[in-house]
Amino acid sequence: MIRGKKKMSTALSAALIVSMLATGVIVAIQGTTTLEVAKSAGDKKVEVIK
């Protein structure tokens, strides 16, 4: 019984780490796209001012 529980906790911690990594990647991708959108919006504003 004890061995089975240890395997479960190991699997759970591994799943947690994987999900955290995935969340970090998604946040990073969203952050870069948001930055790019802001940059392109800024460029458009500059063109309008010109």
PDBQT receptor file of N, H, CA, C and O in Angstrom, charges set to zero:
ATOM      1  N   MET A   1       0.826  -1.203   0.000  1.00  0.00    +0.000 N 
ATOM      2  CA  MET A   1       0.000   0.000   0.000  1.00  0.00    +0.000 C 
ATOM      3  C   MET A   1       0.866   1.261   0.000  1.00  0.00    +0.000 C 
ATOM      4  O   MET A   1       0.593   2.211  -0.733  1.00  0.00    +0.000 OA
ATOM      5  N   ILE A   2       1.912   1.258   0.829  1.00  0.00    +0.000 N 
ATOM      6  H   ILE A   2       2.134   0.486   1.424  1.00  0.00    +0.000 HD
ATOM      7  CA  ILE A   2       2.747   2.455   0.953  1.00  0.00    +0.000 C 
ATOM      8  C   ILE A   2       3.448   2.743  -0.376  1.00  0.00    +0.000 C 
ATOM      9  O   ILE A   2       3.544   3.894  -0.799  1.00  0.00    +0.000 OA
ATOM     10  N   ARG A   3       3.936   1.684  -1.028  1.00  0.00    +0.000 N 
ATOM     11  H   ARG A   3       3.858   0.749  -0.683  1.00  0.00    +0.000 HD
ATOM     12  CA  ARG A   3       4.636   1.876  -2.304  1.00  0.00    +0.000 C 
ATOM     13  C   ARG A   3       3.707   2.502  -3.338  1.00  0.00    +0.000 C 
ATOM     14  O   ARG A   3       4.100   3.416  -4.063  1.00  0.00    +0.000 OA
ATOM     15  N   GLY A   4       2.471   2.003  -3.400  1.00  0.00    +0.000 N 
ATOM     16  H   GLY A   4       2.152   1.261  -2.811  1.00  0.00    +0.000 HD
ATOM     17  CA  GLY A   4       1.505   2.547  -4.354  1.00  0.00    +0.000 C 
ATOM     18  C   GLY A   4       1.248   4.026  -4.114  1.00  0.00    +0.000 C 
ATOM     19  O   GLY A   4       1.153   4.809  -5.059  1.00  0.00    +0.000 OA
ATOM     20  N   LYS A   5       1.137   4.402  -2.854  1.00  0.00    +0.000 N 
ATOM     21  H   LYS A   5       1.215   3.765  -2.087  1.00  0.00    +0.000 HD
ATOM     22  CA  LYS A   5       0.891   5.814  -2.520  1.00  0.00    +0.000 C 
ATOM     23  C   LYS A   5       2.064   6.675  -2.973  1.00  0.00    +0.000 C 
ATOM     24  O   LYS A   5       1.865   7.772  -3.497  1.00  0.00    +0.000 OA
ATOM     25  N   LYS A   6       3.281   6.185  -2.775  1.00  0.00    +0.000 N 
ATOM     26  H   LYS A   6       3.442   5.295  -2.350  1.00  0.00    +0.000 HD
ATOM     27  CA  LYS A   6       4.464   6.971  -3.157  1.00  0.00    +0.000 C 
ATOM     28  C   LYS A   6       4.476   7.196  -4.669  1.00  0.00    +0.000 C 
ATOM     29  O   LYS A   6       4.788   8.291  -5.138  1.00  0.00    +0.000 OA
ATOM     30  N   LYS A   7       4.133   6.149  -5.431  1.00  0.00    +0.000 N 
ATOM     31  H   LYS A   7       3.880   5.260  -5.050  1.00  0.00    +0.000 HD
ATOM     32  CA  LYS A   7       4.086   6.298  -6.891  1.00  0.00    +0.000 C 
ATOM     33  C   LYS A   7       3.045   7.338  -7.286  1.00  0.00    +0.000 C 
ATOM     34  O   LYS A   7       3.268   8.143  -8.189  1.00  0.00    +0.000 OA
ATOM     35  N   MET A   8       1.906   7.312  -6.599  1.00  0.00    +0.000 N 
ATOM     36  H   MET A   8       1.724   6.658  -5.865  1.00  0.00    +0.000 HD
ATOM     37  CA  MET A   8       0.850   8.280  -6.906  1.00  0.00    +0.000 C 
ATOM     38  C   MET A   8       1.327   9.708  -6.673  1.00  0.00    +0.000 C 
ATOM     39  O   MET A   8       1.127  10.580  -7.519  1.00  0.00    +0.000 OA
ATOM     40  N   SER A   9       1.960   9.947  -5.522  1.00  0.00    +0.000 N 
ATOM     41  H   SER A   9       2.122   9.238  -4.835  1.00  0.00    +0.000 HD
ATOM     42  CA  SER A   9       2.416  11.302  -5.208  1.00  0.00    +0.000 C 
ATOM     43  C   SER A   9       3.474  11.748  -6.211  1.00  0.00    +0.000 C 
ATOM     44  O   SER A   9       3.506  12.914  -6.605  1.00  0.00    +0.000 OA
ATOM     45  N   THR A  10       4.348  10.815  -6.630  1.00  0.00    +0.000 N 
ATOM     46  H   THR A  10       4.322   9.868  -6.310  1.00  0.00    +0.000 HD
ATOM     47  CA  THR A  10       5.366  11.154  -7.629  1.00  0.00    +0.000 C 
ATOM     48  C   THR A  10       4.707  11.539  -8.942  1.00  0.00    +0.000 C 
ATOM     49  O   THR A  10       5.099  12.516  -9.579  1.00  0.00    +0.000 OA
ATOM     50  N   ALA A  11       3.694  10.760  -9.350  1.00  0.00    +0.000 N 
ATOM     51  H   ALA A  11       3.376   9.966  -8.833  1.00  0.00    +0.000 HD
ATOM     52  CA  ALA A  11       2.982  11.060 -10.596  1.00  0.00    +0.000 C 
ATOM     53  C   ALA A  11       2.279  12.406 -10.484  1.00  0.00    +0.000 C 
ATOM     54  O   ALA A  11       2.270  13.192 -11.431  1.00  0.00    +0.000 OA
ATOM     55  N   LEU A  12       1.689  12.665  -9.319  1.00  0.00    +0.000 N 
ATOM     56  H   LEU A  12       1.696  12.027  -8.549  1.00  0.00    +0.000 HD
ATOM     57  CA  LEU A  12       0.974  13.932  -9.119  1.00  0.00    +0.000 C 
ATOM     58  C   LEU A  12       1.937  15.114  -9.197  1.00  0.00    +0.000 C 
ATOM     59  O   LEU A  12       1.648  16.117  -9.850  1.00  0.00    +0.000 OA
ATOM     60  N   SER A  13       3.073  14.989  -8.533  1.00  0.00    +0.000 N 
ATOM     61  H   SER A  13       3.308  14.175  -8.003  1.00  0.00    +0.000 HD
ATOM     62  CA  SER A  13       4.043  16.094  -8.555  1.00  0.00    +0.000 C 
ATOM     63  C   SER A  13       4.574  16.302  -9.961  1.00  0.00    +0.000 C 
ATOM     64  O   SER A  13       4.780  17.441 -10.381  1.00  0.00    +0.000 OA
ATOM     65  N   ALA A  14       4.799  15.214 -10.700  1.00  0.00    +0.000 N 
ATOM     66  H   ALA A  14       4.631  14.289 -10.359  1.00  0.00    +0.000 HD
ATOM     67  CA  ALA A  14       5.272  15.330 -12.080  1.00  0.00    +0.000 C 
ATOM     68  C   ALA A  14       4.222  16.032 -12.929  1.00  0.00    +0.000 C 
ATOM     69  O   ALA A  14       4.552  16.894 -13.743  1.00  0.00    +0.000 OA
ATOM     70  N   ALA A  15       2.950  15.663 -12.741  1.00  0.00    +0.000 N 
ATOM     71  H   ALA A  15       2.681  14.963 -12.080  1.00  0.00    +0.000 HD
ATOM     72  CA  ALA A  15       1.864  16.289 -13.500  1.00  0.00    +0.000 C 
ATOM     73  C   ALA A  15       1.788  17.781 -13.168  1.00  0.00    +0.000 C 
ATOM     74  O   ALA A  15       1.561  18.612 -14.048  1.00  0.00    +0.000 OA
ATOM     75  N   LEU A  16       1.982  18.107 -11.889  1.00  0.00    +0.000 N 
ATOM     76  H   LEU A  16       2.166  17.432 -11.175  1.00  0.00    +0.000 HD
ATOM     77  CA  LEU A  16       1.949  19.516 -11.481  1.00  0.00    +0.000 C 
ATOM     78  C   LEU A  16       3.049  20.310 -12.174  1.00  0.00    +0.000 C 
ATOM     79  O   LEU A  16       2.816  21.408 -12.680  1.00  0.00    +0.000 OA
ATOM     80  N   ILE A  17       4.254  19.737 -12.191  1.00  0.00    +0.000 N 
ATOM     81  H   ILE A  17       4.444  18.845 -11.780  1.00  0.00    +0.000 HD
ATOM     82  CA  ILE A  17       5.397  20.413 -12.816  1.00  0.00    +0.000 C 
ATOM     83  C   ILE A  17       5.127  20.623 -14.301  1.00  0.00    +0.000 C 
ATOM     84  O   ILE A  17       5.381  21.697 -14.845  1.00  0.00    +0.000 OA
ATOM     85  N   VAL A  18       4.604  19.573 -14.954  1.00  0.00    +0.000 N 
ATOM     86  H   VAL A  18       4.397  18.700 -14.512  1.00  0.00    +0.000 HD
ATOM     87  CA  VAL A  18       4.325  19.668 -16.396  1.00  0.00    +0.000 C 
ATOM     88  C   VAL A  18       3.282  20.755 -16.669  1.00  0.00    +0.000 C 
ATOM     89  O   VAL A  18       3.439  21.562 -17.584  1.00  0.00    +0.000 OA
ATOM     90  N   SER A  19       2.214  20.766 -15.863  1.00  0.00    +0.000 N 
ATOM     91  H   SER A  19       2.086  20.110 -15.119  1.00  0.00    +0.000 HD
ATOM     92  CA  SER A  19       1.157  21.755 -16.079  1.00  0.00    +0.000 C 
ATOM     93  C   SER A  19       1.687  23.165 -15.821  1.00  0.00    +0.000 C 
ATOM     94  O   SER A  19       1.325  24.106 -16.527  1.00  0.00    +0.000 OA
ATOM     95  N   MET A  20       2.546  23.308 -14.807  1.00  0.00    +0.000 N 
ATOM     96  H   MET A  20       2.840  22.543 -14.234  1.00  0.00    +0.000 HD
ATOM     97  CA  MET A  20       3.139  24.626 -14.529  1.00  0.00    +0.000 C 
ATOM     98  C   MET A  20       3.994  25.090 -15.697  1.00  0.00    +0.000 C 
ATOM     99  O   MET A  20       3.942  26.254 -16.095  1.00  0.00    +0.000 OA
ATOM    100  N   LEU A  21       4.787  24.162 -16.248  1.00  0.00    +0.000 N 
ATOM    101  H   LEU A  21       4.829  23.216 -15.924  1.00  0.00    +0.000 HD
ATOM    102  CA  LEU A  21       5.631  24.495 -17.398  1.00  0.00    +0.000 C 
ATOM    103  C   LEU A  21       4.760  24.906 -18.581  1.00  0.00    +0.000 C 
ATOM    104  O   LEU A  21       5.038  25.900 -19.251  1.00  0.00    +0.000 OA
ATOM    105  N   ALA A  22       3.700  24.130 -18.832  1.00  0.00    +0.000 N 
ATOM    106  H   ALA A  22       3.474  23.323 -18.288  1.00  0.00    +0.000 HD
ATOM    107  CA  ALA A  22       2.808  24.437 -19.956  1.00  0.00    +0.000 C 
ATOM    108  C   ALA A  22       2.184  25.812 -19.764  1.00  0.00    +0.000 C 
ATOM    109  O   ALA A  22       2.091  26.593 -20.711  1.00  0.00    +0.000 OA
ATOM    110  N   THR A  23       1.758  26.109 -18.543  1.00  0.00    +0.000 N 
ATOM    111  H   THR A  23       1.833  25.475 -17.773  1.00  0.00    +0.000 HD
ATOM    112  CA  THR A  23       1.159  27.414 -18.258  1.00  0.00    +0.000 C 
ATOM    113  C   THR A  23       2.174  28.523 -18.519  1.00  0.00    +0.000 C 
ATOM    114  O   THR A  23       1.843  29.559 -19.097  1.00  0.00    +0.000 OA
ATOM    115  N   GLY A  24       3.416  28.292 -18.087  1.00  0.00    +0.000 N 
ATOM    116  H   GLY A  24       3.685  27.451 -17.618  1.00  0.00    +0.000 HD
ATOM    117  CA  GLY A  24       4.460  29.291 -18.316  1.00  0.00    +0.000 C 
ATOM    118  C   GLY A  24       4.682  29.538 -19.789  1.00  0.00    +0.000 C 
ATOM    119  O   GLY A  24       4.836  30.684 -20.212  1.00  0.00    +0.000 OA
ATOM    120  N   VAL A  25       4.701  28.471 -20.580  1.00  0.00    +0.000 N 
ATOM    121  H   VAL A  25       4.575  27.540 -20.236  1.00  0.00    +0.000 HD
ATOM    122  CA  VAL A  25       4.899  28.612 -22.031  1.00  0.00    +0.000 C 
ATOM    123  C   VAL A  25       3.747  29.394 -22.640  1.00  0.00    +0.000 C 
ATOM    124  O   VAL A  25       3.964  30.298 -23.448  1.00  0.00    +0.000 OA
ATOM    125  N   ILE A  26       2.515  29.048 -22.252  1.00  0.00    +0.000 N 
ATOM    126  H   ILE A  26       2.340  28.314 -21.596  1.00  0.00    +0.000 HD
ATOM    127  CA  ILE A  26       1.337  29.735 -22.802  1.00  0.00    +0.000 C 
ATOM    128  C   ILE A  26       1.384  31.219 -22.437  1.00  0.00    +0.000 C 
ATOM    129  O   ILE A  26       1.129  32.076 -23.283  1.00  0.00    +0.000 OA
ATOM    130  N   VAL A  27       1.709  31.520 -21.181  1.00  0.00    +0.000 N 
ATOM    131  H   VAL A  27       1.916  30.823 -20.494  1.00  0.00    +0.000 HD
ATOM    132  CA  VAL A  27       1.785  32.919 -20.741  1.00  0.00    +0.000 C 
ATOM    133  C   VAL A  27       2.858  33.660 -21.539  1.00  0.00    +0.000 C 
ATOM    134  O   VAL A  27       2.657  34.808 -21.937  1.00  0.00    +0.000 OA
ATOM    135  N   ALA A  28       4.002  33.001 -21.771  1.00  0.00    +0.000 N 
ATOM    136  H   ALA A  28       4.165  32.069 -21.447  1.00  0.00    +0.000 HD
ATOM    137  CA  ALA A  28       5.084  33.631 -22.522  1.00  0.00    +0.000 C 
ATOM    138  C   ALA A  28       4.633  33.926 -23.946  1.00  0.00    +0.000 C 
ATOM    139  O   ALA A  28       4.903  35.005 -24.474  1.00  0.00    +0.000 OA
ATOM    140  N   ILE A  29       3.942  32.962 -24.573  1.00  0.00    +0.000 N 
ATOM    141  H   ILE A  29       3.724  32.086 -24.144  1.00  0.00    +0.000 HD
ATOM    142  CA  ILE A  29       3.470  33.166 -25.953  1.00  0.00    +0.000 C 
ATOM    143  C   ILE A  29       2.471  34.316 -25.991  1.00  0.00    +0.000 C 
ATOM    144  O   ILE A  29       2.554  35.187 -26.858  1.00  0.00    +0.000 OA
ATOM    145  N   GLN A  30       1.520  34.321 -25.046  1.00  0.00    +0.000 N 
ATOM    146  H   GLN A  30       1.453  33.614 -24.342  1.00  0.00    +0.000 HD
ATOM    147  CA  GLN A  30       0.529  35.396 -25.011  1.00  0.00    +0.000 C 
ATOM    148  C   GLN A  30       1.209  36.743 -24.790  1.00  0.00    +0.000 C 
ATOM    149  O   GLN A  30       0.826  37.742 -25.398  1.00  0.00    +0.000 OA
ATOM    150  N   GLY A  31       2.219  36.770 -23.917  1.00  0.00    +0.000 N 
ATOM    151  H   GLY A  31       2.530  35.958 -23.423  1.00  0.00    +0.000 HD
ATOM    152  CA  GLY A  31       2.924  38.020 -23.640  1.00  0.00    +0.000 C 
ATOM    153  C   GLY A  31       3.601  38.563 -24.887  1.00  0.00    +0.000 C 
ATOM    154  O   GLY A  31       3.526  39.762 -25.156  1.00  0.00    +0.000 OA
ATOM    155  N   THR A  32       4.267  37.691 -25.660  1.00  0.00    +0.000 N 
ATOM    156  H   THR A  32       4.328  36.717 -25.441  1.00  0.00    +0.000 HD
ATOM    157  CA  THR A  32       4.970  38.145 -26.854  1.00  0.00    +0.000 C 
ATOM    158  C   THR A  32       3.973  38.617 -27.904  1.00  0.00    +0.000 C 
ATOM    159  O   THR A  32       4.217  39.627 -28.563  1.00  0.00    +0.000 OA
ATOM    160  N   THR A  33       2.852  37.911 -28.078  1.00  0.00    +0.000 N 
ATOM    161  H   THR A  33       2.654  37.091 -27.542  1.00  0.00    +0.000 HD
ATOM    162  CA  THR A  33       1.875  38.333 -29.078  1.00  0.00    +0.000 C 
ATOM    163  C   THR A  33       1.270  39.671 -28.674  1.00  0.00    +0.000 C 
ATOM    164  O   THR A  33       1.037  40.529 -29.525  1.00  0.00    +0.000 OA
ATOM    165  N   THR A  34       1.015  39.854 -27.384  1.00  0.00    +0.000 N 
ATOM    166  H   THR A  34       1.204  39.157 -26.692  1.00  0.00    +0.000 HD
ATOM    167  CA  THR A  34       0.468  41.124 -26.910  1.00  0.00    +0.000 C 
ATOM    168  C   THR A  34       1.462  42.248 -27.203  1.00  0.00    +0.000 C 
ATOM    169  O   THR A  34       1.073  43.334 -27.632  1.00  0.00    +0.000 OA
ATOM    170  N   LEU A  35       2.742  41.978 -26.969  1.00  0.00    +0.000 N 
ATOM    171  H   LEU A  35       3.057  41.096 -26.621  1.00  0.00    +0.000 HD
ATOM    172  CA  LEU A  35       3.776  42.981 -27.239  1.00  0.00    +0.000 C 
ATOM    173  C   LEU A  35       3.806  43.314 -28.726  1.00  0.00    +0.000 C 
ATOM    174  O   LEU A  35       3.884  44.484 -29.101  1.00  0.00    +0.000 OA
ATOM    175  N   GLU A  36       3.744  42.289 -29.571  1.00  0.00    +0.000 N 
ATOM    176  H   GLU A  36       3.680  41.339 -29.266  1.00  0.00    +0.000 HD
ATOM    177  CA  GLU A  36       3.777  42.515 -31.017  1.00  0.00    +0.000 C 
ATOM    178  C   GLU A  36       2.580  43.341 -31.462  1.00  0.00    +0.000 C 
ATOM    179  O   GLU A  36       2.717  44.255 -32.274  1.00  0.00    +0.000 OA
ATOM    180  N   VAL A  37       1.400  43.018 -30.928  1.00  0.00    +0.000 N 
ATOM    181  H   VAL A  37       1.288  42.275 -30.267  1.00  0.00    +0.000 HD
ATOM    182  CA  VAL A  37       0.192  43.770 -31.279  1.00  0.00    +0.000 C 
ATOM    183  C   VAL A  37       0.358  45.228 -30.859  1.00  0.00    +0.000 C 
ATOM    184  O   VAL A  37       0.025  46.139 -31.617  1.00  0.00    +0.000 OA
ATOM    185  N   ALA A  38       0.878  45.446 -29.644  1.00  0.00    +0.000 N 
ATOM    186  H   ALA A  38       1.149  44.706 -29.029  1.00  0.00    +0.000 HD
ATOM    187  CA  ALA A  38       1.078  46.809 -29.157  1.00  0.00    +0.000 C 
ATOM    188  C   ALA A  38       2.070  47.539 -30.055  1.00  0.00    +0.000 C 
ATOM    189  O   ALA A  38       1.877  48.714 -30.368  1.00  0.00    +0.000 OA
ATOM    190  N   LYS A  39       3.129  46.852 -30.470  1.00  0.00    +0.000 N 
ATOM    191  H   LYS A  39       3.286  45.898 -30.216  1.00  0.00    +0.000 HD
ATOM    192  CA  LYS A  39       4.130  47.474 -31.343  1.00  0.00    +0.000 C 
ATOM    193  C   LYS A  39       3.506  47.857 -32.678  1.00  0.00    +0.000 C 
ATOM    194  O   LYS A  39       3.698  48.978 -33.150  1.00  0.00    +0.000 OA
ATOM    195  N   SER A  40       2.753  46.929 -33.301  1.00  0.00    +0.000 N 
ATOM    196  H   SER A  40       2.597  46.019 -32.918  1.00  0.00    +0.000 HD
ATOM    197  CA  SER A  40       2.147  47.225 -34.600  1.00  0.00    +0.000 C 
ATOM    198  C   SER A  40       1.139  48.361 -34.458  1.00  0.00    +0.000 C 
ATOM    199  O   SER A  40       1.028  49.201 -35.351  1.00  0.00    +0.000 OA
ATOM    200  N   ALA A  41       0.405  48.399 -33.353  1.00  0.00    +0.000 N 
ATOM    201  H   ALA A  41       0.495  47.717 -32.627  1.00  0.00    +0.000 HD
ATOM    202  CA  ALA A  41      -0.552  49.487 -33.114  1.00  0.00    +0.000 C 
ATOM    203  C   ALA A  41       0.210  50.800 -32.995  1.00  0.00    +0.000 C 
ATOM    204  O   ALA A  41      -0.222  51.822 -33.528  1.00  0.00    +0.000 OA
ATOM    205  N   GLY A  42       1.349  50.776 -32.292  1.00  0.00    +0.000 N 
ATOM    206  H   GLY A  42       1.700  49.946 -31.858  1.00  0.00    +0.000 HD
ATOM    207  CA  GLY A  42       2.165  51.973 -32.155  1.00  0.00    +0.000 C 
ATOM    208  C   GLY A  42       2.682  52.437 -33.511  1.00  0.00    +0.000 C 
ATOM    209  O   GLY A  42       2.689  53.635 -33.796  1.00  0.00    +0.000 OA
ATOM    210  N   ASP A  43       3.119  51.487 -34.355  1.00  0.00    +0.000 N 
ATOM    211  H   ASP A  43       3.114  50.515 -34.124  1.00  0.00    +0.000 HD
ATOM    212  CA  ASP A  43       3.615  51.837 -35.688  1.00  0.00    +0.000 C 
ATOM    213  C   ASP A  43       2.505  52.491 -36.502  1.00  0.00    +0.000 C 
ATOM    214  O   ASP A  43       2.742  53.475 -37.202  1.00  0.00    +0.000 OA
ATOM    215  N   LYS A  44       1.281  51.941 -36.410  1.00  0.00    +0.000 N 
ATOM    216  H   LYS A  44       1.088  51.141 -35.841  1.00  0.00    +0.000 HD
ATOM    217  CA  LYS A  44       0.172  52.519 -37.153  1.00  0.00    +0.000 C 
ATOM    218  C   LYS A  44      -0.099  53.938 -36.695  1.00  0.00    +0.000 C 
ATOM    219  O   LYS A  44      -0.357  54.813 -37.521  1.00  0.00    +0.000 OA
ATOM    220  N   LYS A  45      -0.046  54.184 -35.390  1.00  0.00    +0.000 N 
ATOM    221  H   LYS A  45       0.164  53.473 -34.718  1.00  0.00    +0.000 HD
ATOM    222  CA  LYS A  45      -0.254  55.535 -34.858  1.00  0.00    +0.000 C 
ATOM    223  C   LYS A  45       0.789  56.483 -35.406  1.00  0.00    +0.000 C 
ATOM    224  O   LYS A  45       0.479  57.616 -35.772  1.00  0.00    +0.000 OA
ATOM    225  N   VAL A  46       2.048  56.010 -35.462  1.00  0.00    +0.000 N 
ATOM    226  H   VAL A  46       2.300  55.089 -35.164  1.00  0.00    +0.000 HD
ATOM    227  CA  VAL A  46       3.118  56.849 -35.986  1.00  0.00    +0.000 C 
ATOM    228  C   VAL A  46       2.836  57.210 -37.437  1.00  0.00    +0.000 C 
ATOM    229  O   VAL A  46       3.022  58.357 -37.845  1.00  0.00    +0.000 OA
ATOM    230  N   GLU A  47       2.381  56.215 -38.226  1.00  0.00    +0.000 N 
ATOM    231  H   GLU A  47       2.230  55.284 -37.894  1.00  0.00    +0.000 HD
ATOM    232  CA  GLU A  47       2.074  56.489 -39.643  1.00  0.00    +0.000 C 
ATOM    233  C   GLU A  47       0.968  57.526 -39.768  1.00  0.00    +0.000 C 
ATOM    234  O   GLU A  47       1.032  58.408 -40.624  1.00  0.00    +0.000 OA
ATOM    235  N   VAL A  48      -0.058  57.419 -38.904  1.00  0.00    +0.000 N 
ATOM    236  H   VAL A  48      -0.110  56.703 -38.208  1.00  0.00    +0.000 HD
ATOM    237  CA  VAL A  48      -1.182  58.367 -38.969  1.00  0.00    +0.000 C 
ATOM    238  C   VAL A  48      -0.669  59.768 -38.640  1.00  0.00    +0.000 C 
ATOM    239  O   VAL A  48      -1.082  60.737 -39.276  1.00  0.00    +0.000 OA
ATOM    240  N   ILE A  49       0.211  59.887 -37.670  1.00  0.00    +0.000 N 
ATOM    241  H   ILE A  49       0.546  59.100 -37.152  1.00  0.00    +0.000 HD
ATOM    242  CA  ILE A  49       0.737  61.202 -37.283  1.00  0.00    +0.000 C 
ATOM    243  C   ILE A  49       1.538  61.799 -38.445  1.00  0.00    +0.000 C 
ATOM    244  O   ILE A  49       1.449  62.996 -38.717  1.00  0.00    +0.000 OA
ATOM    245  N   LYS A  50       2.311  60.963 -39.118  1.00  0.00    +0.000 N 
ATOM    246  H   LYS A  50       2.383  59.991 -38.897  1.00  0.00    +0.000 HD
ATOM    247  CA  LYS A  50       3.107  61.445 -40.266  1.00  0.00    +0.000 C 
ATOM    248  C   LYS A  50       2.175  62.007 -41.325  1.00  0.00    +0.000 C 
ATOM    249  O   LYS A  50       2.634  62.464 -42.372  1.00  0.00    +0.000 OA
TER     250      LYS A  50
